[in-house]
Every structure is written in structure tokens, then in C-alpha cells.
Amino acid sequence: MRIKLVTFAPHPNFGTCLQSYALNKVLRDMGHDVEFIYNGREDRHHTFKGRIKSFIKHFVPKSIIDKRNAKQRNVHANAEPYIITPPNNYFHYLLSKLPFYKTLYKKYKCRNLQWKKVYKFTFEDDNYNMKRLFIKKQYDEIVNDADLFITGSDQIWNPYCGGFNPMMFLEFVKGKKKCVAYSSSISRPFLPDSLKDRIKQDLTHFQHIAVREQKSVDILSELLQRDDIKLVVDPTYLLSAKEWSDFGKMTQIEFEVPEKYIFCYFVGSTRYDFYQKMVEDVKRFTGINEVITLECYNRALNYGNGRLYNDAGPYEWIYLLEHASYVCMDSFHATVFALKFGKDFCHALKSGDNNSTSSQNTRMYDMLGRYGLLNKIYDGVSEAWKQPVDFEKIGRIVEKEIKESVGFLKFEIEG
């Protein structure tokens, strides 16, 4: 079957990378012809005005930028989501047809060693069959070439995660071909009123919908008045620990990895002091002083007076997490892999306000609640996070979830 997969494209947010890799691999292993399509969305940061602002930032003191960003976060915490306009750039389309385009694109994209590794993982290691859409007529070509569209996992249906992207709701398909969702995530306690009608209209064309959190099940069941919305696990669950371990063997780490170390991976950057306190508490609890930090967006933040590793790609991320003695994170996917590899951990929430549109805590309460691990959420006061994890018990729960999720994915495709 010719399947078009739609989700976030690979990125140094390694959860984003690996959820797309996992679903793509599972579908290919089932024998399907999978093409990963993406559109290089024209969001506010890629407009001419956005590029000018990015250029000016290089000449403004960091203290002023930080103060402005904090103010903007407060202003936009409960603002209406940004609506992304799908690109229709004929010049870039023609440029992409030139023989030297890939060389130019790679040079532009690979601005540091980390991005070189992400680029290699994405375009050179046969992990994906990637196709970028530049102009409107390509969308019609994709529809004509497809048997099935699958929207993948991660927060693709969260209108506050980079904006509302019509492509993630398959608006360009308009019911012309079969559309299904596997583990798509809203990751919020509610949808904005301004988008409910649009989202309802979009999802009416989906024959099957499977989402990642129970809260997303509840929201969409009420919105669509359907009783067939299913809860499934994130695609990263679907590959075995051995498969992920083999994946990590592709690593190219530029330093000698300590025998024992605490692995830190933080996607958020606004709670540095809180995260730092957590890492120091974990150092005292474990007696381990070596710390390796991989940062997602803020490449200057280090924790526990350890090593800040800015050059990690997806393979290095998996390898270092698998071989860690303890894991500290605010990441959904880092928590998934800590459970996958049987690593003790504690998790810090990105925001303390669970009712804010900027909060992403719903998915963590959902996942940790299912496994009886809410005590692993670090709050800076309670010491319940020190309690050990019963990985054998959780493994039985996860095994059942995986079996049911794989069964439903096959049903979505074949049913």
C-alpha cells in the first residue's frame, strides 16, 4: 500500500525525530511503501519580518532579549493560536529541481555538527523516503499517488505547538482518500473555541482516529460526537529495546563516556533554577557526580556542573540515555525511553500552570498515571521521586498496550 505519512519532520528535538522514525519503520516493516511528506511550513519565524527580527537579535544584549521573551510569554500564555499558512513558493520549487540543490540545502541546514548528524539521519541513512511540498499543485499530485494518509504522533494537533498547521489535519486531502490518525496528540486540557469548528470539519474526513492521551480521547469524542476514538501508545513504544539499542550503536560520540553518569535532557528552558535543583538532588541521592546534558533548544544551559554535549544527534541521544545510571528530564519521550531501557528517573514538569494554553502537562499526567508513577514527578518538596520503579510490573502493562496498539494500527490500514 502507498502510504503518505504526515507528522513533524526530524529535528534536534529528539522525541520529534524518533517518533517519526519509529512509525515510519513499523509501516515499512509491514511491507508498505511509505513516503514522509512535509511542507517546510511558513510560520511567523520564516516570514521576511521574522528573518529580520532573527538577524537583529545577534546585535542585542542577551539580557534584553531574555527580558523581552519573558514578557512575550506572559502576553501569549493564553492568546489565540497562530494559524500557519502552507507555503506556495514557486521559486523554491524550481530551485529544488536543480542538480546542486541538495548540496546548497545541506550547506544551509547543517549549521553545526548536531544538525549535520540530524541531516545524515534524515536524508542519508535510508531512514525515510522524504518529500517536501513547495507549491499547491504538489498537494494534488500527492493525493493522486496515495492509497492512504496517516497523521503520525507527537503534538501535531496541538495548535499552540508552533501554531495550527492545516497540513497536520490533512485539509488538502478533503476526503478524497482514506485518512487515519495514529497517536496524534493535542497535549492540552482543551481546544481553543476559535478552532473547534475547523478542527471538527477537518477530522470528519478521518475514518479512524487513534490518539496518545486519554484527555485527547475525551476532547475529540465530545467534539466529533464519536465513540470510536481510540487510545494508543506513542510509536517509540512499538520498537523493542533491542531494536533501539541496535539503533544507538550508530553513535559517533566525540568524548569518552563515563562508566556512571546522570543523563539530562530538557526541552524547556524557562525553569533553569528548578531543573538545576533537581539535578543536584539526584546527584546527592545517587552519589554520582558525572552529568551529561543534551539541550534541545537552548544550547547554552548546563546542569550539575557536568558536560554540555551540543553535538549529539538521534543515535547519540539513544546511546547516552540507554547507558546512563539515572535520567533527569522534562521530556515525554525521554521518559518513554527511560521506561523502555529500565532506567530510574525523575521528571520535571515544564510549567506549573496546568490550565494555561502553554502547559504540556496533560500527556505526562496521562502516561505516568497509567503506570502508577506520578510520584516520579519532581516538585522540589516531596521525596517520593526516590522510590524505585517496578519495571517488571510496568513491562507487563506496556506489553499489553503495545499489542493492542499494533493491532489497531493494522486495523486502521486494512479495515
C-alpha positions as CSV (number, residue, x, y, z in Angstrom):
1,M,0.0,0.0,0.0
2,R,1.2,3.5,-0.8
3,I,1.1,5.4,2.5
4,K,1.8,9.1,2.9
5,L,3.0,9.8,6.5
6,V,2.4,13.3,7.9
7,T,4.0,14.4,11.1
8,F,6.7,16.7,12.4
9,A,9.9,16.4,10.3
10,P,13.1,15.3,12.2
11,H,14.7,17.9,14.4
12,P,17.1,18.2,17.3
13,N,14.1,17.8,19.5
14,F,14.9,14.1,19.6
15,G,11.4,13.0,20.6
16,T,10.2,14.5,17.4
17,C,12.9,12.7,15.5
18,L,12.3,9.3,17.0
19,Q,8.6,9.1,17.0
20,S,8.6,9.8,13.2
21,Y,11.4,7.3,12.7
22,A,9.5,4.6,14.7
23,L,6.2,4.9,12.9
24,N,7.9,5.1,9.5
25,K,9.9,2.0,10.3
26,V,6.9,0.0,11.6
27,L,4.9,0.8,8.5
28,R,7.9,-0.2,6.2
29,D,8.4,-3.4,8.1
30,M,4.8,-4.2,7.5
31,G,5.6,-4.1,3.8
32,H,4.1,-0.8,2.8
33,D,5.6,1.9,0.5
34,V,5.9,4.9,2.9
35,E,6.6,8.4,1.8
36,F,7.2,11.0,4.5
37,I,5.7,14.3,3.3
38,Y,6.3,17.7,4.9
39,N,5.9,21.3,3.7
40,G,8.5,23.5,5.5
41,R,5.7,25.5,6.9
42,E,5.7,29.2,6.5
43,D,5.3,30.2,10.1
44,R,5.9,33.6,11.8
45,H,9.7,32.8,12.1
46,H,10.1,32.2,8.3
47,T,8.4,35.4,7.0
48,F,10.6,38.3,5.9
49,K,9.7,40.2,9.1
50,G,10.6,37.1,11.1
51,R,14.0,36.8,9.5
52,I,14.8,40.5,10.0
53,K,14.0,40.1,13.7
54,S,16.2,37.0,13.9
55,F,19.1,38.9,12.3
56,I,18.7,41.9,14.7
57,K,18.8,39.6,17.7
58,H,22.5,39.0,17.0
59,F,23.3,42.6,17.9
60,V,21.1,42.9,21.0
61,P,22.4,42.1,24.5
62,K,21.2,38.7,25.8
63,S,19.8,40.3,29.0
64,I,17.4,42.5,26.9
65,I,16.3,39.5,24.8
66,D,15.6,37.4,27.8
67,K,13.5,40.1,29.4
68,R,11.5,40.6,26.2
69,N,11.0,36.9,25.8
70,A,9.7,36.6,29.4
71,K,7.2,39.4,28.7
72,Q,6.1,37.8,25.5
73,R,5.5,34.5,27.2
74,N,3.2,36.2,29.7
75,V,1.3,38.1,27.0
76,H,0.8,35.0,24.8
77,A,0.3,32.4,27.5
78,N,-3.5,32.3,26.8
79,A,-3.6,34.1,23.5
80,E,-5.2,32.7,20.3
81,P,-3.0,30.2,18.4
82,Y,-1.2,31.3,15.3
83,I,-2.6,30.0,12.0
84,I,0.1,28.7,9.7
85,T,-0.2,29.3,6.0
86,P,1.0,26.4,3.9
87,P,3.8,27.6,1.6
88,N,3.3,28.2,-2.1
89,N,6.8,29.1,-3.2
90,Y,7.4,28.5,-6.9
91,F,10.9,29.9,-6.8
92,H,12.0,27.3,-4.1
93,Y,10.1,24.6,-6.1
94,L,12.1,25.4,-9.3
95,L,15.3,25.6,-7.2
96,S,14.7,22.2,-5.8
97,K,14.8,20.7,-9.3
98,L,18.4,21.9,-9.9
99,P,21.2,19.3,-9.6
100,F,23.1,21.3,-7.0
101,Y,20.0,22.0,-4.8
102,K,20.7,19.2,-2.3
103,T,24.3,20.5,-1.8
104,L,23.0,24.0,-1.2
105,Y,20.3,22.8,1.1
106,K,22.7,20.7,3.1
107,K,25.1,23.6,3.5
108,Y,22.3,25.9,4.7
109,K,20.8,23.3,7.0
110,C,24.0,21.9,8.6
111,R,25.0,25.0,10.6
112,N,26.7,22.9,13.3
113,L,27.8,19.3,14.0
114,Q,24.4,18.5,15.6
115,W,22.5,19.5,12.5
116,K,24.9,17.5,10.4
117,K,24.0,14.4,12.4
118,V,20.3,15.2,12.1
119,Y,20.6,15.7,8.4
120,K,22.6,12.5,7.9
121,F,19.9,10.6,10.0
122,T,17.1,12.1,7.9
123,F,18.4,12.2,4.4
124,E,21.4,9.9,4.1
125,D,20.9,6.8,6.2
126,D,17.8,5.4,4.4
127,N,15.6,6.0,7.4
128,Y,13.0,7.9,5.4
129,N,11.7,8.5,1.9
130,M,11.3,12.2,2.3
131,K,9.3,14.6,0.0
132,R,9.0,18.3,0.6
133,L,6.0,20.2,-0.8
134,F,6.7,23.7,-2.1
135,I,3.6,24.6,-4.2
136,K,-0.1,23.8,-4.2
137,K,-0.1,21.6,-7.3
138,Q,2.2,19.1,-5.5
139,Y,-0.5,18.5,-2.9
140,D,-2.8,17.3,-5.7
141,E,-0.1,15.0,-7.0
142,I,0.4,13.5,-3.6
143,V,-3.3,12.8,-3.2
144,N,-3.4,11.1,-6.6
145,D,-0.4,9.0,-5.7
146,A,-1.7,7.8,-2.3
147,D,-3.7,4.9,-1.1
148,L,-3.8,6.1,2.5
149,F,-2.8,9.1,4.6
150,I,-1.6,8.7,8.2
151,T,-1.1,11.6,10.5
152,G,1.6,10.4,13.0
153,S,2.4,11.1,16.6
154,D,3.7,14.0,18.7
155,Q,1.8,17.2,19.3
156,I,0.8,17.7,15.7
157,W,-2.8,18.6,16.8
158,N,-1.7,21.0,19.5
159,P,-2.5,24.4,18.0
160,Y,-0.2,26.1,20.5
161,C,2.9,23.9,19.5
162,G,4.2,26.2,16.7
163,G,0.8,27.1,15.5
164,F,-2.2,25.5,13.9
165,N,-0.9,23.7,10.8
166,P,-3.6,22.7,8.3
167,M,-1.4,20.1,6.8
168,M,-1.4,18.1,10.1
169,F,-5.2,17.9,9.8
170,L,-4.9,16.8,6.1
171,E,-7.1,19.7,4.9
172,F,-5.5,19.3,1.4
173,V,-6.9,15.8,1.1
174,K,-10.5,16.9,1.7
175,G,-11.9,13.3,1.9
176,K,-10.5,12.3,-1.5
177,K,-8.5,9.4,0.0
178,K,-8.6,7.4,3.2
179,C,-7.3,9.3,6.2
180,V,-6.4,7.9,9.6
181,A,-4.5,9.1,12.7
182,Y,-2.1,7.1,14.8
183,S,-1.1,8.5,18.2
184,S,-1.7,12.1,17.2
185,S,-1.6,14.4,20.2
186,I,-3.5,17.5,21.4
187,S,-1.4,17.5,24.6
188,R,-3.6,20.2,26.1
189,P,-6.6,20.1,28.5
190,F,-8.8,21.9,25.9
191,L,-9.1,23.2,22.4
192,P,-9.5,26.9,21.7
193,D,-13.0,27.9,20.9
194,S,-11.9,29.7,17.8
195,L,-10.7,26.5,16.1
196,K,-13.2,23.9,17.3
197,D,-15.4,24.1,14.2
198,R,-12.4,24.0,11.8
199,I,-10.9,21.0,13.6
200,K,-14.3,19.3,13.7
201,Q,-14.7,19.7,9.9
202,D,-11.1,18.5,9.3
203,L,-11.4,15.4,11.4
204,T,-14.8,14.4,10.0
205,H,-12.9,13.1,7.0
206,F,-10.8,10.7,9.1
207,Q,-12.1,7.1,9.0
208,H,-10.2,6.1,12.1
209,I,-8.7,8.2,14.9
210,A,-6.2,7.0,17.5
211,V,-4.6,9.5,19.9
212,R,-1.9,9.4,22.5
213,E,-3.6,10.7,25.7
214,Q,-6.9,9.8,27.3
215,K,-7.7,13.6,27.6
216,S,-7.4,13.8,23.8
217,V,-9.8,10.9,23.5
218,D,-12.3,12.8,25.7
219,I,-11.9,16.1,23.9
220,L,-12.4,14.6,20.4
221,S,-15.2,12.2,21.4
222,E,-17.2,15.2,22.6
223,L,-16.2,17.4,19.7
224,L,-16.9,14.9,17.0
225,Q,-19.7,13.0,18.8
226,R,-18.0,9.7,18.1
227,D,-17.5,6.8,20.3
228,D,-14.7,5.1,18.3
229,I,-11.7,7.4,19.2
230,K,-9.0,5.1,20.5
231,L,-6.1,5.4,22.9
232,V,-2.8,4.0,21.6
233,V,0.8,4.3,22.6
234,D,3.4,6.6,21.1
235,P,5.2,5.0,18.1
236,T,8.5,4.8,20.0
237,Y,7.0,2.1,22.2
238,L,6.4,-0.1,19.1
239,L,10.1,-0.9,18.6
240,S,11.8,-3.3,21.1
241,A,14.5,-2.2,23.5
242,K,16.9,-4.3,21.4
243,E,15.9,-2.5,18.2
244,W,16.5,0.8,19.9
245,S,19.8,-0.5,21.3
246,D,21.0,-1.5,17.8
247,F,19.9,1.9,16.6
248,G,22.1,3.6,19.3
249,K,25.1,1.6,18.0
250,M,25.3,4.0,15.1
251,T,26.5,6.6,17.6
252,Q,29.6,8.8,17.0
253,I,30.4,10.4,20.4
254,E,33.4,12.7,20.5
255,F,34.4,12.0,24.1
256,E,35.0,9.1,26.4
257,V,31.7,8.2,28.1
258,P,32.0,7.8,31.9
259,E,31.1,4.4,33.5
260,K,28.4,6.0,35.6
261,Y,26.7,9.3,34.8
262,I,23.4,11.1,35.1
263,F,21.7,11.8,31.8
264,C,19.9,15.2,31.5
265,Y,17.6,16.2,28.6
266,F,15.5,19.3,29.0
267,V,13.3,20.7,26.2
268,G,12.1,23.7,28.2
269,S,14.4,26.5,29.2
270,T,12.3,28.7,31.5
271,R,12.7,26.7,34.7
272,Y,16.5,26.5,34.8
273,D,16.9,27.0,38.5
274,F,14.2,24.4,39.3
275,Y,15.9,21.9,36.9
276,Q,19.3,22.6,38.4
277,K,17.9,21.9,41.9
278,M,16.5,18.6,40.7
279,V,19.9,17.5,39.2
280,E,21.7,18.5,42.3
281,D,19.2,16.5,44.4
282,V,19.7,13.5,42.2
283,K,23.5,13.8,42.5
284,R,23.2,13.6,46.2
285,F,20.7,10.8,46.1
286,T,22.7,8.6,43.7
287,G,26.2,9.6,44.7
288,I,27.0,10.1,41.0
289,N,28.8,13.3,40.2
290,E,29.3,12.9,36.4
291,V,26.5,14.6,34.5
292,I,25.9,14.7,30.7
293,T,23.4,17.3,29.4
294,L,21.8,17.4,26.0
295,E,19.8,20.5,25.4
296,C,17.1,20.8,22.8
297,Y,16.6,24.5,22.1
298,N,18.8,26.4,24.4
299,R,22.3,25.3,23.7
300,A,24.0,27.2,26.5
301,L,22.3,25.7,29.5
302,N,24.3,23.1,31.5
303,Y,23.3,21.3,34.7
304,G,25.0,19.8,37.7
305,N,28.4,21.3,36.7
306,G,28.7,18.5,34.2
307,R,29.4,18.1,30.4
308,L,27.2,20.0,28.0
309,Y,27.0,18.0,24.8
310,N,25.8,20.1,22.0
311,D,26.9,17.8,19.2
312,A,24.6,14.9,19.8
313,G,22.3,13.5,17.1
314,P,19.5,11.0,17.4
315,Y,21.9,8.0,17.6
316,E,23.9,9.6,20.4
317,W,20.8,10.6,22.3
318,I,19.6,7.0,22.4
319,Y,23.0,5.6,23.3
320,L,23.7,8.0,26.1
321,L,20.2,7.5,27.6
322,E,20.4,3.7,27.4
323,H,23.8,3.6,29.2
324,A,23.0,6.2,31.9
325,S,22.7,5.3,35.5
326,Y,19.9,7.8,36.1
327,V,17.8,10.1,33.9
328,C,16.6,13.7,34.6
329,M,14.2,15.2,32.1
330,D,11.2,17.3,31.3
331,S,10.6,15.4,28.1
332,F,7.8,13.0,27.3
333,H,9.9,10.9,25.0
334,A,12.9,10.8,27.4
335,T,10.5,9.3,29.9
336,V,9.3,6.7,27.4
337,F,12.9,5.6,26.7
338,A,13.8,5.6,30.4
339,L,11.0,3.1,30.9
340,K,12.0,1.2,27.7
341,F,15.6,0.7,28.9
342,G,14.7,0.2,32.6
343,K,16.4,3.4,33.8
344,D,15.4,5.0,37.1
345,F,14.4,8.7,36.6
346,C,12.6,11.7,37.8
347,H,10.6,14.1,35.7
348,A,10.1,17.8,36.0
349,L,7.0,19.5,34.5
350,K,7.7,22.3,32.1
351,S,5.1,24.6,33.6
352,G,3.3,24.7,36.9
353,D,0.1,26.1,35.4
354,N,-1.9,23.1,34.1
355,N,-4.8,25.3,32.9
356,S,-2.6,27.5,30.7
357,T,-2.6,27.0,26.9
358,S,1.2,26.9,27.2
359,S,1.0,23.9,29.5
360,Q,2.1,20.5,28.1
361,N,1.5,18.6,31.3
362,T,-1.6,16.6,30.2
363,R,0.4,14.0,28.4
364,M,2.7,13.4,31.4
365,Y,-0.1,13.0,33.9
366,D,-1.7,10.6,31.5
367,M,1.3,8.4,30.9
368,L,2.7,8.4,34.4
369,G,-0.8,8.0,35.8
370,R,-1.4,4.8,33.7
371,Y,1.7,3.2,35.2
372,G,1.2,4.4,38.8
373,L,4.3,6.6,38.6
374,L,3.0,10.1,39.4
375,N,5.4,10.0,42.3
376,K,8.3,10.4,39.8
377,I,7.2,13.9,39.1
378,Y,9.8,16.1,40.9
379,D,8.2,19.1,42.7
380,G,11.2,20.2,44.8
381,V,9.5,19.4,48.1
382,S,8.4,15.8,48.2
383,E,11.0,13.0,48.1
384,A,8.6,10.4,46.7
385,W,10.6,10.5,43.4
386,K,13.3,8.5,45.2
387,Q,11.0,5.4,45.3
388,P,12.3,2.7,42.9
389,V,10.3,1.8,39.7
390,D,8.9,-1.7,39.4
391,F,9.9,-2.2,35.8
392,E,8.6,-5.8,35.7
393,K,5.1,-4.7,36.6
394,I,5.2,-1.8,34.2
395,G,6.6,-4.0,31.5
396,R,3.5,-6.2,31.6
397,I,1.2,-3.2,31.2
398,V,3.3,-1.8,28.4
399,E,3.4,-5.1,26.6
400,K,-0.4,-5.3,26.6
401,E,-0.6,-1.6,25.4
402,I,1.8,-2.3,22.5
403,K,-0.1,-5.4,21.4
404,E,-3.4,-3.5,21.3
405,S,-1.8,-0.5,19.6
406,V,-0.2,-2.6,16.8
407,G,-3.5,-4.4,16.3
408,F,-5.4,-1.1,15.9
409,L,-2.7,0.3,13.6
410,K,-3.2,-2.7,11.3
411,F,-6.9,-2.3,11.5
412,E,-6.6,1.4,10.6
413,I,-4.7,0.4,7.5
414,E,-6.6,-2.7,6.4
415,G,-10.0,-2.1,7.9
